[in-house]
Amino acid sequence: MQLEFTPDQDELRDSVRAVLANEVPATFVRSIVEQGVGTDELWLTFCGLDWPALTIAEEHGGVGLGFVELAVVVEELGKVMAPGAFLATVTQFLPMVRECGSATQQHELLGRVAAGSATGTIAVAEASGSWDPADVTCTARADADGDGWTLSGTKRYVNDGASADEIAVVVRLEGTTGDDGIAVFVVPQSAVRSEAITALDGSRQHATVVLDGVHVGSERALGTPGALAAAARRAVEEATAALALEMVGTCQTIFDITLDYAKNRIQFDVPIGSFQAIKHKFADMFVALERARATAYFAAATIAEDDPRRALAVAMAKAAAGDCQKLMAKEGIQIHGGIGFTWEHDMHLYVKRVKSGEAVFGTAATQRQRVADLIGL
């Protein structure tokens, strides 16, 4: 397994970082939080650079790179808290289509994303908060004539759920339980009732998606309805690993901002960063950050190489990212002192982003339980 970045991957990181420095300054993120500024132009910029097409196969109009290259991009996006459709479309919708869709469906749906003509997301979790496909209760009922399906139920915490063009909805066939009967339907935004929720992180939109007897044609059913539990779970693993990587990027910025403050904030005629107690805090933060980054990139490598350890690696990565954000959020604000609590300082924006990320696709505690289950404890 390759555990060091190649020169091409390093060059990709440098180019992404340079673009984001110009396109996504902190003032832009703040304008979204405070004024509701749109992100359509940013998405068009990303499309012009072929970032949404990064992991799409060349035969579908994409660039044909792997998950590690996507990981490099996502970490950089996390550092600047990039808003918009990228995370939901590229790290959630695309894996679900790749894992569950037929060759024809992949060509059509992935091709649209590669061309920049469509955005997407996934809808898995419901009132229970579980992201395991086996726990879904929303149902799909086949029409008597066999020409379509009727979907019923409510999905929650859908990233970009009120604006994505297409929503890959995980449901189950009526009368089934557990892994049996799992199906995935790609539903257009116009067919559902999406209600944006007031979230902790104002720079990222989440929504409740209501499937109030939604009717879709048979061509909207990915793959073979009823036999997609394992495929959907693999797609969620990719989405989880990507979110862990984004959290690592945001935690890195919290660390950098806090370290810069400690070097410049003077008390008793010396920088507060010279105090032994502050040094200990930064040492702990650095260890947590590097642990989270290492586990996240290992998870990315297992996905890229389809390593059998991928499920375990992803759970460990999300747990490590959750632990990291907890420490970074606490110490980042505490070291800043009074200024860290103010609206005018950007620290709260980064803290809210990582706190929101912790809750999606399973908290650190949930992921540790999954680790225990996977290793037989």
C-alpha positions as a Markdown table, in Angstrom:
| # | Residue | x | y | z |
|---|---|---|---|---|
| 1 | Met | 0.0 | 0.0 | 0.0 |
| 2 | Gln | 1.4 | 3.4 | -1.0 |
| 3 | Leu | 1.5 | 5.6 | 2.1 |
| 4 | Glu | 3.4 | 8.6 | 0.8 |
| 5 | Phe | 2.2 | 11.3 | -1.6 |
| 6 | Thr | 3.4 | 11.2 | -5.2 |
| 7 | Pro | 4.8 | 14.3 | -6.9 |
| 8 | Asp | 1.5 | 14.6 | -8.8 |
| 9 | Gln | -0.5 | 14.5 | -5.6 |
| 10 | Asp | 1.7 | 17.1 | -4.1 |
| 11 | Glu | 1.3 | 19.3 | -7.2 |
| 12 | Leu | -2.5 | 18.8 | -7.0 |
| 13 | Arg | -2.5 | 20.0 | -3.4 |
| 14 | Asp | -0.5 | 23.1 | -4.3 |
| 15 | Ser | -2.8 | 24.0 | -7.1 |
| 16 | Val | -6.0 | 23.5 | -5.1 |
| 17 | Arg | -4.6 | 25.5 | -2.2 |
| 18 | Ala | -3.7 | 28.4 | -4.6 |
| 19 | Val | -7.2 | 28.4 | -6.1 |
| 20 | Leu | -9.0 | 28.3 | -2.8 |
| 21 | Ala | -6.8 | 31.1 | -1.4 |
| 22 | Asn | -8.3 | 33.4 | -4.0 |
| 23 | Glu | -11.8 | 32.0 | -4.3 |
| 24 | Val | -12.7 | 31.1 | -0.7 |
| 25 | Pro | -11.3 | 33.7 | 1.8 |
| 26 | Ala | -12.8 | 33.7 | 5.3 |
| 27 | Thr | -14.7 | 36.8 | 4.3 |
| 28 | Phe | -16.6 | 34.8 | 1.7 |
| 29 | Val | -17.6 | 32.1 | 4.2 |
| 30 | Arg | -18.7 | 34.8 | 6.7 |
| 31 | Ser | -20.8 | 36.5 | 4.0 |
| 32 | Ile | -22.7 | 33.2 | 3.5 |
| 33 | Val | -23.3 | 32.8 | 7.2 |
| 34 | Glu | -24.4 | 36.4 | 7.7 |
| 35 | Gln | -26.0 | 37.4 | 4.4 |
| 36 | Gly | -27.0 | 34.1 | 2.7 |
| 37 | Val | -24.8 | 34.8 | -0.3 |
| 38 | Gly | -25.1 | 32.0 | -2.9 |
| 39 | Thr | -22.5 | 29.5 | -3.9 |
| 40 | Asp | -23.4 | 28.9 | -7.6 |
| 41 | Glu | -20.4 | 30.8 | -8.9 |
| 42 | Leu | -18.0 | 28.9 | -6.7 |
| 43 | Trp | -19.5 | 25.6 | -8.0 |
| 44 | Leu | -19.0 | 26.8 | -11.6 |
| 45 | Thr | -15.4 | 27.6 | -10.8 |
| 46 | Phe | -14.8 | 24.1 | -9.5 |
| 47 | Cys | -16.5 | 22.7 | -12.6 |
| 48 | Gly | -14.2 | 24.8 | -14.8 |
| 49 | Leu | -11.3 | 23.2 | -13.1 |
| 50 | Asp | -12.8 | 19.7 | -13.5 |
| 51 | Trp | -12.7 | 19.1 | -9.7 |
| 52 | Pro | -16.2 | 17.4 | -9.7 |
| 53 | Ala | -15.0 | 15.1 | -12.5 |
| 54 | Leu | -11.8 | 14.1 | -10.6 |
| 55 | Thr | -12.8 | 10.5 | -9.6 |
| 56 | Ile | -15.2 | 9.9 | -12.5 |
| 57 | Ala | -13.9 | 7.4 | -15.1 |
| 58 | Glu | -12.7 | 8.7 | -18.4 |
| 59 | Glu | -15.3 | 6.8 | -20.3 |
| 60 | His | -18.0 | 8.8 | -18.4 |
| 61 | Gly | -16.3 | 12.1 | -19.2 |
| 62 | Gly | -14.2 | 12.3 | -16.0 |
| 63 | Val | -10.5 | 12.7 | -15.1 |
| 64 | Gly | -10.1 | 9.1 | -13.8 |
| 65 | Leu | -8.1 | 9.7 | -10.7 |
| 66 | Gly | -8.6 | 7.9 | -7.4 |
| 67 | Phe | -9.8 | 8.4 | -3.9 |
| 68 | Val | -6.5 | 9.6 | -2.5 |
| 69 | Glu | -6.4 | 12.5 | -5.0 |
| 70 | Leu | -10.0 | 13.3 | -3.9 |
| 71 | Ala | -8.8 | 13.2 | -0.3 |
| 72 | Val | -6.1 | 15.8 | -1.0 |
| 73 | Val | -8.7 | 18.1 | -2.5 |
| 74 | Val | -11.2 | 17.6 | 0.3 |
| 75 | Glu | -8.7 | 18.3 | 3.1 |
| 76 | Glu | -7.9 | 21.6 | 1.4 |
| 77 | Leu | -11.6 | 22.4 | 1.1 |
| 78 | Gly | -11.9 | 21.8 | 4.8 |
| 79 | Lys | -9.1 | 24.2 | 5.6 |
| 80 | Val | -11.1 | 27.1 | 4.1 |
| 81 | Met | -14.5 | 25.7 | 5.0 |
| 82 | Ala | -15.5 | 25.7 | 1.4 |
| 83 | Pro | -19.3 | 25.9 | 1.1 |
| 84 | Gly | -21.5 | 24.7 | -1.8 |
| 85 | Ala | -22.3 | 21.5 | -3.6 |
| 86 | Phe | -18.9 | 19.8 | -3.9 |
| 87 | Leu | -18.9 | 17.6 | -0.8 |
| 88 | Ala | -22.5 | 16.3 | -1.2 |
| 89 | Thr | -22.1 | 15.7 | -5.0 |
| 90 | Val | -18.6 | 14.3 | -5.3 |
| 91 | Thr | -18.1 | 12.4 | -2.0 |
| 92 | Gln | -21.7 | 11.2 | -1.5 |
| 93 | Phe | -23.8 | 11.1 | -4.6 |
| 94 | Leu | -21.1 | 9.9 | -7.0 |
| 95 | Pro | -20.1 | 6.9 | -4.8 |
| 96 | Met | -23.7 | 5.9 | -4.4 |
| 97 | Val | -24.2 | 5.9 | -8.2 |
| 98 | Arg | -21.0 | 4.0 | -8.8 |
| 99 | Glu | -21.7 | 1.4 | -6.2 |
| 100 | Cys | -25.4 | 0.8 | -6.9 |
| 101 | Gly | -26.1 | 1.9 | -10.5 |
| 102 | Ser | -25.9 | -0.1 | -13.7 |
| 103 | Ala | -23.3 | 0.7 | -16.4 |
| 104 | Thr | -25.9 | 2.7 | -18.3 |
| 105 | Gln | -27.0 | 4.6 | -15.2 |
| 106 | Gln | -23.4 | 5.4 | -14.3 |
| 107 | His | -22.7 | 6.7 | -17.7 |
| 108 | Glu | -25.7 | 9.0 | -17.7 |
| 109 | Leu | -25.6 | 10.3 | -14.1 |
| 110 | Leu | -21.8 | 10.5 | -13.7 |
| 111 | Gly | -21.5 | 12.1 | -17.1 |
| 112 | Arg | -23.9 | 14.9 | -16.0 |
| 113 | Val | -21.8 | 15.6 | -13.0 |
| 114 | Ala | -18.6 | 15.5 | -15.0 |
| 115 | Ala | -20.1 | 18.0 | -17.4 |
| 116 | Gly | -21.1 | 20.3 | -14.6 |
| 117 | Ser | -24.8 | 20.1 | -15.5 |
| 118 | Ala | -26.0 | 18.4 | -12.3 |
| 119 | Thr | -25.4 | 18.3 | -8.5 |
| 120 | Gly | -26.5 | 15.6 | -6.2 |
| 121 | Thr | -26.6 | 14.2 | -2.6 |
| 122 | Ile | -27.7 | 11.2 | -0.7 |
| 123 | Ala | -30.6 | 10.7 | 1.8 |
| 124 | Val | -30.0 | 7.8 | 4.2 |
| 125 | Ala | -30.6 | 8.8 | 7.8 |
| 126 | Glu | -34.1 | 9.2 | 9.4 |
| 127 | Ala | -35.5 | 10.0 | 12.8 |
| 128 | Ser | -33.2 | 7.4 | 14.5 |
| 129 | Gly | -30.1 | 9.2 | 13.3 |
| 130 | Ser | -28.6 | 6.0 | 12.0 |
| 131 | Trp | -26.6 | 6.0 | 8.7 |
| 132 | Asp | -26.7 | 2.2 | 8.3 |
| 133 | Pro | -28.8 | 1.2 | 5.3 |
| 134 | Ala | -30.1 | -1.7 | 7.3 |
| 135 | Asp | -31.9 | 0.8 | 9.7 |
| 136 | Val | -33.9 | 2.7 | 7.1 |
| 137 | Thr | -37.7 | 2.6 | 7.3 |
| 138 | Cys | -38.7 | 4.7 | 4.3 |
| 139 | Thr | -40.4 | 2.4 | 1.8 |
| 140 | Ala | -40.8 | 1.7 | -1.9 |
| 141 | Arg | -43.8 | 0.1 | -3.4 |
| 142 | Ala | -43.8 | -1.2 | -7.0 |
| 143 | Asp | -46.7 | -0.1 | -9.3 |
| 144 | Ala | -49.1 | -2.8 | -10.3 |
| 145 | Asp | -48.1 | -2.3 | -14.0 |
| 146 | Gly | -44.4 | -2.5 | -13.2 |
| 147 | Asp | -43.6 | 0.9 | -14.7 |
| 148 | Gly | -42.6 | 2.7 | -11.6 |
| 149 | Trp | -42.3 | 3.0 | -7.8 |
| 150 | Thr | -43.9 | 5.0 | -5.1 |
| 151 | Leu | -41.7 | 6.1 | -2.2 |
| 152 | Ser | -42.9 | 7.1 | 1.2 |
| 153 | Gly | -41.2 | 8.4 | 4.4 |
| 154 | Thr | -39.0 | 11.2 | 5.6 |
| 155 | Lys | -35.2 | 11.6 | 5.4 |
| 156 | Arg | -33.3 | 13.8 | 7.7 |
| 157 | Tyr | -29.9 | 15.6 | 7.8 |
| 158 | Val | -29.5 | 15.6 | 4.0 |
| 159 | Asn | -26.5 | 17.6 | 3.0 |
| 160 | Asp | -27.5 | 20.1 | 0.3 |
| 161 | Gly | -30.9 | 18.5 | 0.4 |
| 162 | Ala | -32.9 | 21.6 | -0.5 |
| 163 | Ser | -30.9 | 22.5 | -3.6 |
| 164 | Ala | -29.2 | 19.4 | -5.1 |
| 165 | Asp | -30.6 | 18.5 | -8.5 |
| 166 | Glu | -30.7 | 14.8 | -7.8 |
| 167 | Ile | -31.1 | 12.9 | -4.5 |
| 168 | Ala | -30.1 | 9.3 | -4.2 |
| 169 | Val | -32.6 | 8.0 | -1.6 |
| 170 | Val | -32.0 | 4.8 | 0.3 |
| 171 | Val | -35.2 | 3.0 | 1.0 |
| 172 | Arg | -36.5 | -0.6 | 1.5 |
| 173 | Leu | -39.1 | -2.7 | -0.2 |
| 174 | Glu | -42.3 | -3.0 | 1.7 |
| 175 | Gly | -42.4 | -6.0 | 4.1 |
| 176 | Thr | -38.6 | -6.3 | 4.5 |
| 177 | Thr | -36.2 | -5.8 | 7.4 |
| 178 | Gly | -32.4 | -5.5 | 8.0 |
| 179 | Asp | -30.2 | -5.8 | 4.9 |
| 180 | Asp | -33.0 | -7.5 | 2.9 |
| 181 | Gly | -34.9 | -5.3 | 0.5 |
| 182 | Ile | -32.6 | -2.3 | 0.4 |
| 183 | Ala | -33.1 | -0.2 | -2.7 |
| 184 | Val | -31.7 | 3.2 | -4.0 |
| 185 | Phe | -33.7 | 5.6 | -6.2 |
| 186 | Val | -32.4 | 8.8 | -7.8 |
| 187 | Val | -35.2 | 11.3 | -7.2 |
| 188 | Pro | -35.2 | 14.8 | -8.8 |
| 189 | Gln | -35.4 | 17.8 | -6.4 |
| 190 | Ser | -38.7 | 18.8 | -8.0 |
| 191 | Ala | -40.4 | 15.6 | -6.9 |
| 192 | Val | -39.8 | 15.9 | -3.1 |
| 193 | Arg | -40.6 | 18.4 | -0.4 |
| 194 | Ser | -37.3 | 19.7 | 1.0 |
| 195 | Glu | -37.3 | 21.8 | 4.2 |
| 196 | Ala | -34.0 | 23.5 | 5.0 |
| 197 | Ile | -33.1 | 23.2 | 8.7 |
| 198 | Thr | -31.5 | 25.8 | 10.9 |
| 199 | Ala | -28.2 | 24.2 | 11.5 |
| 200 | Leu | -25.3 | 25.0 | 13.8 |
| 201 | Asp | -23.0 | 25.5 | 10.8 |
| 202 | Gly | -24.5 | 28.3 | 8.8 |
| 203 | Ser | -22.0 | 27.8 | 6.0 |
| 204 | Arg | -23.4 | 24.4 | 5.1 |
| 205 | Gln | -27.0 | 23.6 | 4.3 |
| 206 | His | -28.9 | 20.5 | 5.6 |
| 207 | Ala | -32.5 | 19.7 | 5.0 |
| 208 | Thr | -35.3 | 17.3 | 5.8 |
| 209 | Val | -36.6 | 15.6 | 2.7 |
| 210 | Val | -40.2 | 14.4 | 2.7 |
| 211 | Leu | -41.1 | 11.6 | 0.3 |
| 212 | Asp | -44.9 | 12.1 | 0.4 |
| 213 | Gly | -45.9 | 9.4 | -2.0 |
| 214 | Val | -43.3 | 10.4 | -4.5 |
| 215 | His | -43.6 | 8.5 | -7.8 |
| 216 | Val | -40.6 | 7.7 | -9.9 |
| 217 | Gly | -40.1 | 5.7 | -13.1 |
| 218 | Ser | -38.4 | 2.3 | -13.1 |
| 219 | Glu | -35.3 | 3.9 | -14.8 |
| 220 | Arg | -34.8 | 5.9 | -11.5 |
| 221 | Ala | -34.1 | 2.7 | -9.6 |
| 222 | Leu | -30.4 | 2.1 | -9.3 |
| 223 | Gly | -29.2 | -1.5 | -10.0 |
| 224 | Thr | -31.4 | -4.2 | -8.6 |
| 225 | Pro | -33.9 | -2.9 | -6.1 |
| 226 | Gly | -33.9 | -5.0 | -2.9 |
| 227 | Ala | -30.3 | -6.2 | -3.1 |
| 228 | Leu | -28.2 | -3.1 | -2.5 |
| 229 | Ala | -27.5 | -3.0 | 1.3 |
| 230 | Ala | -23.8 | -3.8 | 0.8 |
| 231 | Ala | -23.3 | -1.4 | -2.1 |
| 232 | Ala | -25.1 | 1.4 | -0.3 |
| 233 | Arg | -22.9 | 0.8 | 2.8 |
| 234 | Arg | -19.8 | 1.0 | 0.8 |
| 235 | Ala | -20.9 | 4.3 | -0.6 |
| 236 | Val | -21.6 | 5.6 | 2.9 |
| 237 | Glu | -18.1 | 4.5 | 3.8 |
| 238 | Glu | -16.6 | 6.7 | 1.1 |
| 239 | Ala | -18.7 | 9.7 | 2.2 |
| 240 | Thr | -17.7 | 9.1 | 5.8 |
| 241 | Ala | -14.0 | 9.0 | 5.0 |
| 242 | Ala | -14.3 | 12.2 | 2.9 |
| 243 | Leu | -16.0 | 14.0 | 5.8 |
| 244 | Ala | -13.3 | 12.9 | 8.2 |
| 245 | Leu | -10.7 | 14.3 | 5.8 |
| 246 | Glu | -12.6 | 17.6 | 5.6 |
| 247 | Met | -12.7 | 17.8 | 9.4 |
| 248 | Val | -9.0 | 17.2 | 9.5 |
| 249 | Gly | -8.5 | 20.2 | 7.2 |
| 250 | Thr | -10.7 | 22.5 | 9.3 |
| 251 | Cys | -8.9 | 21.3 | 12.5 |
| 252 | Gln | -5.6 | 22.2 | 10.9 |
| 253 | Thr | -6.9 | 25.8 | 10.4 |
| 254 | Ile | -8.1 | 26.0 | 14.0 |
| 255 | Phe | -4.6 | 24.9 | 15.0 |
| 256 | Asp | -2.8 | 27.4 | 12.7 |
| 257 | Ile | -5.0 | 30.3 | 13.8 |
| 258 | Thr | -4.6 | 29.5 | 17.5 |
| 259 | Leu | -0.8 | 29.0 | 17.2 |
| 260 | Asp | -0.5 | 32.4 | 15.4 |
| 261 | Tyr | -2.5 | 34.1 | 18.1 |
| 262 | Ala | -0.3 | 32.5 | 20.9 |
| 263 | Lys | 2.8 | 33.8 | 19.2 |
| 264 | Asn | 1.5 | 37.4 | 19.0 |
| 265 | Arg | -0.7 | 37.8 | 22.1 |
| 266 | Ile | 1.5 | 39.5 | 24.7 |
| 267 | Gln | 1.0 | 39.0 | 28.5 |
| 268 | Phe | 3.5 | 40.0 | 31.2 |
| 269 | Asp | 5.7 | 41.4 | 28.3 |
| 270 | Val | 6.0 | 37.9 | 26.6 |
| 271 | Pro | 3.9 | 36.0 | 24.1 |
| 272 | Ile | 1.5 | 33.6 | 25.8 |
| 273 | Gly | 2.9 | 30.8 | 23.6 |
| 274 | Ser | 6.0 | 30.9 | 25.7 |
| 275 | Phe | 4.1 | 29.7 | 28.8 |
| 276 | Gln | 4.7 | 26.0 | 29.6 |
| 277 | Ala | 1.0 | 25.3 | 30.1 |
| 278 | Ile | 0.2 | 26.7 | 26.6 |
| 279 | Lys | 3.0 | 24.6 | 25.1 |
| 280 | His | 1.5 | 21.5 | 26.6 |
| 281 | Lys | -1.9 | 22.3 | 25.0 |
| 282 | Phe | -0.3 | 22.7 | 21.6 |
| 283 | Ala | 1.6 | 19.5 | 21.9 |
| 284 | Asp | -1.7 | 17.6 | 22.7 |
| 285 | Met | -3.4 | 19.3 | 19.8 |
| 286 | Phe | -0.7 | 18.5 | 17.4 |
| 287 | Val | -0.7 | 14.8 | 18.4 |
| 288 | Ala | -4.5 | 14.6 | 18.0 |
| 289 | Leu | -4.3 | 16.4 | 14.6 |
| 290 | Glu | -1.6 | 14.1 | 13.2 |
| 291 | Arg | -3.4 | 11.0 | 14.5 |
| 292 | Ala | -6.6 | 12.1 | 12.8 |
| 293 | Arg | -4.8 | 12.9 | 9.5 |
| 294 | Ala | -2.9 | 9.6 | 9.4 |
| 295 | Thr | -6.0 | 7.5 | 10.1 |
| 296 | Ala | -8.0 | 9.5 | 7.5 |
| 297 | Tyr | -5.4 | 9.0 | 4.8 |
| 298 | Phe | -5.0 | 5.3 | 5.6 |
| 299 | Ala | -8.8 | 5.0 | 5.2 |
| 300 | Ala | -8.5 | 6.8 | 1.8 |
| 301 | Ala | -5.8 | 4.4 | 0.7 |
| 302 | Thr | -7.9 | 1.4 | 1.7 |
| 303 | Ile | -10.8 | 2.8 | -0.4 |
| 304 | Ala | -8.6 | 3.5 | -3.3 |
| 305 | Glu | -7.1 | 0.0 | -3.3 |
| 306 | Asp | -10.4 | -1.7 | -2.3 |
| 307 | Asp | -8.6 | -3.1 | 0.7 |
| 308 | Pro | -10.7 | -5.5 | 2.9 |
| 309 | Arg | -9.9 | -3.4 | 5.9 |
| 310 | Arg | -11.7 | -0.4 | 4.5 |
| 311 | Ala | -14.8 | -0.5 | 6.8 |
| 312 | Leu | -12.6 | -0.7 | 9.9 |
| 313 | Ala | -10.3 | 2.0 | 8.6 |
| 314 | Val | -13.1 | 4.4 | 7.9 |
| 315 | Ala | -14.7 | 3.9 | 11.3 |
| 316 | Met | -11.3 | 4.6 | 13.0 |
| 317 | Ala | -10.8 | 7.6 | 10.8 |
| 318 | Lys | -14.1 | 9.2 | 11.7 |
| 319 | Ala | -13.6 | 8.4 | 15.4 |
| 320 | Ala | -10.1 | 10.0 | 15.3 |
| 321 | Ala | -11.5 | 13.1 | 13.5 |
| 322 | Gly | -14.3 | 13.4 | 16.1 |
| 323 | Asp | -11.8 | 13.2 | 19.0 |
| 324 | Cys | -9.6 | 15.7 | 17.3 |
| 325 | Gln | -12.3 | 18.3 | 16.7 |
| 326 | Lys | -13.4 | 18.0 | 20.4 |
| 327 | Leu | -9.9 | 19.0 | 21.6 |
| 328 | Met | -9.3 | 21.6 | 18.9 |
| 329 | Ala | -12.6 | 23.3 | 19.5 |
| 330 | Lys | -12.1 | 23.5 | 23.3 |
| 331 | Glu | -8.5 | 24.6 | 23.3 |
| 332 | Gly | -8.8 | 26.8 | 20.2 |
| 333 | Ile | -11.4 | 29.0 | 22.0 |
| 334 | Gln | -9.8 | 28.8 | 25.4 |
| 335 | Ile | -6.4 | 29.9 | 24.2 |
| 336 | His | -7.9 | 32.8 | 22.4 |
| 337 | Gly | -9.6 | 33.9 | 25.7 |
| 338 | Gly | -12.4 | 36.5 | 25.5 |
| 339 | Ile | -11.9 | 37.2 | 21.8 |
| 340 | Gly | -12.5 | 33.6 | 21.0 |
| 341 | Phe | -16.1 | 33.9 | 22.1 |
| 342 | Thr | -17.0 | 36.9 | 19.9 |
| 343 | Trp | -19.0 | 36.9 | 16.7 |
| 344 | Glu | -16.4 | 39.1 | 15.1 |
| 345 | His | -13.6 | 36.5 | 15.4 |
| 346 | Asp | -13.7 | 33.7 | 12.8 |
| 347 | Met | -13.0 | 31.0 | 15.4 |
| 348 | His | -16.6 | 30.2 | 15.9 |
| 349 | Leu | -17.1 | 29.5 | 12.2 |
| 350 | Tyr | -14.5 | 26.8 | 12.2 |
| 351 | Val | -15.7 | 25.3 | 15.5 |
| 352 | Lys | -19.3 | 25.1 | 14.2 |
| 353 | Arg | -18.1 | 23.4 | 11.0 |
| 354 | Val | -16.2 | 20.6 | 12.8 |
| 355 | Lys | -18.9 | 20.2 | 15.4 |
| 356 | Ser | -21.5 | 19.7 | 12.7 |
| 357 | Gly | -19.2 | 17.3 | 10.9 |
| 358 | Glu | -18.9 | 15.2 | 14.0 |
| 359 | Ala | -22.7 | 14.6 | 14.1 |
| 360 | Val | -22.9 | 13.4 | 10.5 |
| 361 | Phe | -22.3 | 9.7 | 9.4 |
| 362 | Gly | -21.8 | 8.8 | 13.1 |
| 363 | Thr | -20.1 | 10.4 | 16.0 |
| 364 | Ala | -16.8 | 9.3 | 17.5 |
| 365 | Ala | -18.6 | 7.2 | 20.0 |
| 366 | Thr | -20.8 | 5.5 | 17.3 |
| 367 | Gln | -17.7 | 4.8 | 15.2 |
| 368 | Arg | -15.8 | 3.3 | 18.2 |
| 369 | Gln | -18.8 | 0.9 | 18.7 |
| 370 | Arg | -18.5 | 0.0 | 15.0 |
| 371 | Val | -14.8 | -0.7 | 15.4 |
| 372 | Ala | -15.6 | -3.0 | 18.3 |
| 373 | Asp | -18.3 | -4.8 | 16.3 |
| 374 | Leu | -16.0 | -5.2 | 13.3 |
| 375 | Ile | -13.2 | -6.7 | 15.3 |
| 376 | Gly | -15.5 | -9.0 | 17.3 |
| 377 | Leu | -15.5 | -7.4 | 20.7 |
